[in-house]
Every structure is written in C-alpha cells, then in structure tokens.
C-alpha cells in the first residue's frame, strides 16, 4: 500500500506539471539532443520579456501536443533513495462505452516494483471517469479500481488545470533528453506542495521539476517525449 500511495503522489505532481495549455502550439519531437546556439537565442529572447518575480499562466509555458513523455525520478524518503522510470502515454478510446481520453502511466522502481495506472477522462478533460492501478512485486500482480471521486479530488493528471507560475530567471540544465543552456525556471505551489519547473523552447513538457512533499524530496528529469 505504501508503494501505491507514493505512486499516486508522483502521479499528482506529474499531472499538474503537464497541466493543459491547449492554447500553445509547439513542434512535437522525440526527445532532444540539445538546444544549440539558435535555441539558446530563442530562450534568451523569450526570457527577456519576463522579469524575475513576475507571474505567468502555465498555459503559456507548457503544452499538450504530445503522445508520450518519459521521466527518470529520484525520491528520498526515510533515508531511502528510490529511482523510478516513469512513462506516460496519452491516447483516445472509450471507458465503459463513453468516449474518453486515456492516460497510461508505467512506473518501474529500483526496488523491483512496477505500477501501471490507467486513468480515463471525458473528452473535455474536465472529469475523471475512472481508472485502475496494477502493481507487480516479486512476480505477483494485483489490480484494483481507483474510484473516480478519489482521482478527481486529488487532481490526478488533470492536464486541463490552469495554475500560476512565478518566473525565477534562467540557468543551464542537463537531463537525459539533452542540455539546455538557458532553461527558464519557474516556481509554483501545487496541492500545498512547493514545486520548481524548468522549461525549454519547443518542449511542451517540463524538462525538469523538483518538489518537497511529506513523502520527501523528488527530482524528475526528462528522458524523452514525442
């Protein structure tokens, strides 16, 4: 059960990190090997219009034009460090006969467990229709339903939720997806948890984020997207 709730907490942060932003149009690509001089110049031009301490909407920073994204996360809790490979896939389908948008998140941890979350939303991305979690440990698999009301109240993967970001300047960031010499840094509070995001031009999801919840500090680094 501890693994289940830890997974839910990570799912909440990831969902909010990629909160909906349908107004932005970016060029989708599979990962990135680095920004280069031209992208760095674009980032500098973008940040020039912002001042440290100013606020902006998440819809002007992140986007939803992707089919998948993958992160490597590190969480410290009670003196134990756990790494997790986390991939989220988005597709259209149905849930109990109702048209739906399907998010499938697969989390494989360094402790040997694999958790798969299947969460379904209405086509407007406003309401959770339902979902399941499948946990595999030591070859034993258990699947349980997650009540829609629980997912909805936790704002899990609510990709259409708009929230406020505070600009904190630029700094170089290197993650598995590449090196970004002038990443934009933002801070926010999500479900009473302080979260810091780094973004890059033409990447619709955070290239990195950190949080410090009751479960312990978590860092996520972008591996790829497409």
C-alpha positions as CSV (number, residue, x, y, z in Angstrom):
1,X,0.0,0.0,0.0
2,X,2.9,2.4,0.7
3,X,4.1,1.9,-2.9
4,X,0.5,2.6,-4.2
5,X,0.2,5.9,-2.3
6,X,3.7,7.0,-3.2
7,X,2.8,6.4,-6.9
8,X,-0.4,8.4,-6.5
9,X,1.6,11.3,-5.1
10,X,4.1,11.2,-8.0
11,X,1.2,11.0,-10.4
12,X,-0.4,14.1,-8.9
13,X,2.8,16.1,-9.4
14,X,3.4,14.9,-13.0
15,X,-0.2,15.5,-13.9
16,X,0.0,19.1,-12.7
17,X,3.4,19.6,-14.2
18,X,1.9,19.0,-17.6
19,X,-1.3,20.9,-16.9
20,X,-3.3,21.5,-20.0
21,X,-2.2,24.6,-22.1
22,X,-4.2,23.8,-25.2
23,X,-3.7,27.4,-26.4
24,X,0.0,26.9,-27.1
25,X,1.3,25.4,-30.3
26,X,4.7,23.8,-30.4
27,X,6.6,21.5,-32.7
28,X,6.5,17.9,-31.4
29,X,9.7,16.0,-31.5
30,X,11.1,12.8,-30.0
31,X,13.4,13.9,-27.3
32,X,16.1,16.4,-27.9
33,X,19.9,16.3,-28.0
34,X,20.4,19.9,-27.0
35,X,19.2,23.4,-27.9
36,X,22.3,24.7,-29.7
37,X,23.0,28.4,-30.4
38,X,19.7,29.2,-32.2
39,X,17.5,27.6,-29.5
40,X,19.6,29.3,-26.8
41,X,19.0,32.6,-28.5
42,X,15.3,31.9,-28.7
43,X,15.2,31.1,-25.0
44,X,17.1,34.3,-24.2
45,X,14.6,36.3,-26.3
46,X,11.7,34.6,-24.5
47,X,13.1,35.3,-21.0
48,X,13.9,38.9,-21.9
49,X,10.1,39.7,-21.8
50,X,9.9,38.3,-18.2
51,X,11.3,39.8,-15.0
52,X,12.2,37.7,-12.0
53,X,9.2,37.6,-9.7
54,X,6.7,38.1,-12.4
55,X,3.9,35.6,-12.8
56,X,2.5,33.8,-15.8
57,X,-0.1,31.1,-16.6
58,X,1.0,27.5,-17.0
59,X,-0.9,27.6,-20.3
60,X,1.7,30.0,-21.8
61,X,4.6,27.7,-20.8
62,X,3.6,24.1,-21.3
63,X,1.6,22.3,-24.0
64,X,-0.4,19.1,-24.6
65,X,0.7,18.3,-28.2
66,X,2.5,15.1,-27.3
67,X,1.6,11.4,-27.3
68,X,4.1,10.3,-24.7
69,X,6.7,11.6,-22.2
70,X,9.2,9.8,-20.1
71,X,11.0,10.9,-16.9
72,X,13.6,9.5,-14.5
73,X,12.7,10.4,-10.9
74,X,14.6,10.2,-7.7
75,X,12.7,10.3,-4.3
76,X,14.3,10.3,-0.9
77,X,12.1,9.1,2.0
78,X,13.1,8.0,5.5
79,X,16.7,7.7,4.4
80,X,15.9,5.5,1.5
81,X,16.5,6.7,-2.1
82,X,14.3,5.3,-4.8
83,X,14.7,5.9,-8.5
84,X,11.7,5.4,-10.9
85,X,11.4,5.2,-14.6
86,X,8.1,6.8,-15.4
87,X,6.5,6.9,-18.9
88,X,3.1,8.4,-19.6
89,X,1.2,7.6,-22.8
90,X,-1.9,9.5,-24.0
91,X,-4.5,8.2,-26.4
92,X,-8.2,8.3,-27.2
93,X,-10.6,5.5,-26.6
94,X,-13.7,4.6,-24.6
95,X,-14.4,3.9,-20.9
96,X,-17.5,1.7,-20.3
97,X,-18.8,2.8,-23.7
98,X,-18.2,6.5,-23.2
99,X,-15.7,8.4,-25.4
100,X,-12.6,9.1,-23.3
101,X,-9.1,10.2,-23.2
102,X,-6.8,7.6,-21.8
103,X,-3.6,8.2,-19.8
104,X,-1.4,5.2,-19.1
105,X,1.5,5.7,-16.7
106,X,4.0,2.9,-16.2
107,X,6.4,3.3,-13.2
108,X,9.2,0.9,-12.7
109,X,11.2,1.4,-9.5
110,X,14.7,0.5,-8.3
111,X,13.1,-1.5,-5.6
112,X,11.8,-4.0,-8.1
113,X,8.1,-3.0,-8.3
114,X,6.2,-1.9,-11.4
115,X,2.9,0.0,-11.2
116,X,0.7,0.8,-14.1
117,X,-2.0,3.5,-13.8
118,X,-4.8,3.6,-16.3
119,X,-6.9,6.7,-15.9
120,X,-9.8,7.8,-18.2
121,X,-11.2,11.3,-18.6
122,X,-14.1,12.7,-20.5
123,X,-13.1,14.2,-23.9
124,X,-13.2,17.8,-22.4
125,X,-10.5,16.7,-19.9
126,X,-12.7,18.1,-17.1
127,X,-13.8,15.0,-15.2
128,X,-12.3,11.7,-14.3
129,X,-14.4,8.7,-15.5
130,X,-12.5,6.0,-13.6
131,X,-9.2,4.1,-13.5
132,X,-7.2,1.2,-12.2
133,X,-3.8,0.5,-10.8
134,X,-1.9,-2.7,-11.4
135,X,1.0,-3.4,-9.0
136,X,3.6,-6.1,-9.7
137,X,6.1,-7.1,-7.0
138,X,8.2,-10.3,-7.0
139,X,6.1,-11.7,-9.8
140,X,2.8,-11.2,-8.1
141,X,0.3,-8.9,-9.8
142,X,-2.6,-7.1,-8.1
143,X,-5.1,-4.9,-9.9
144,X,-7.6,-2.6,-8.1
145,X,-10.0,0.0,-9.2
146,X,-9.4,3.6,-8.2
147,X,-12.7,5.5,-7.5
148,X,-13.2,8.4,-9.9
149,X,-14.1,10.6,-6.9
150,X,-10.7,9.9,-5.4
151,X,-8.8,10.7,-8.6
152,X,-10.9,13.8,-9.1
153,X,-10.4,15.2,-5.6
154,X,-6.6,14.6,-5.9
155,X,-6.4,16.4,-9.2
156,X,-4.5,13.5,-10.6
157,X,-3.2,14.1,-14.1
158,X,-5.7,17.0,-14.6
159,X,-3.9,18.2,-17.7
160,X,-6.5,20.9,-18.3
161,X,-5.9,22.6,-14.9
162,X,-4.5,26.1,-15.2
163,X,-2.2,27.4,-12.5
164,X,0.2,30.2,-11.8
165,X,3.9,30.1,-12.3
166,X,6.4,32.6,-10.8
167,X,9.4,33.3,-13.1
168,X,12.8,32.8,-11.4
169,X,15.3,33.5,-14.3
170,X,17.3,31.2,-16.5
171,X,20.0,28.6,-15.8
172,X,21.7,25.8,-17.7
173,X,20.0,22.3,-17.2
174,X,21.3,19.0,-18.4
175,X,18.9,16.0,-18.3
176,X,18.9,12.7,-20.2
177,X,16.9,14.3,-23.0
178,X,19.7,16.9,-23.6
179,X,21.5,20.0,-22.5
180,X,19.6,23.3,-22.3
181,X,21.9,26.2,-21.7
182,X,19.2,28.8,-20.9
183,X,16.3,26.9,-19.4
184,X,13.5,29.0,-17.9
185,X,12.9,28.4,-14.2
186,X,9.5,28.7,-12.5
187,X,8.2,28.0,-9.1
188,X,4.6,27.2,-8.0
189,X,2.5,25.6,-5.2
190,X,0.6,22.5,-6.2
191,X,-1.7,20.8,-3.7
192,X,0.1,22.7,-0.9
193,X,3.5,21.4,-2.2
194,X,6.2,23.7,-3.5
195,X,7.3,22.7,-7.0
196,X,10.0,24.1,-9.2
197,X,9.9,23.6,-13.0
198,X,12.4,24.2,-15.8
199,X,11.1,24.7,-19.4
200,X,12.7,25.0,-22.8
201,X,11.5,26.3,-26.1
202,X,9.6,23.9,-28.3
203,X,9.4,21.3,-25.5
204,X,5.7,21.0,-24.4
205,X,6.5,19.4,-21.0
206,X,8.9,20.3,-18.2
207,X,12.5,19.3,-18.9
208,X,13.0,19.0,-15.1
209,X,11.0,19.5,-11.9
210,X,11.6,19.2,-8.2
211,X,9.2,19.0,-5.2
212,X,9.5,18.5,-1.5
213,X,6.3,16.9,-0.1
214,X,5.7,15.0,3.1
215,X,7.0,11.9,1.3
216,X,10.4,13.5,0.8
217,X,12.2,15.5,-1.9
218,X,11.6,14.3,-5.5
219,X,13.5,15.3,-8.7
220,X,12.3,14.3,-12.2
221,X,14.4,14.7,-15.3
222,X,13.1,14.4,-18.9
223,X,14.3,11.3,-20.8
224,X,12.2,12.0,-23.9
225,X,8.9,12.8,-25.5
226,X,7.1,12.5,-28.8
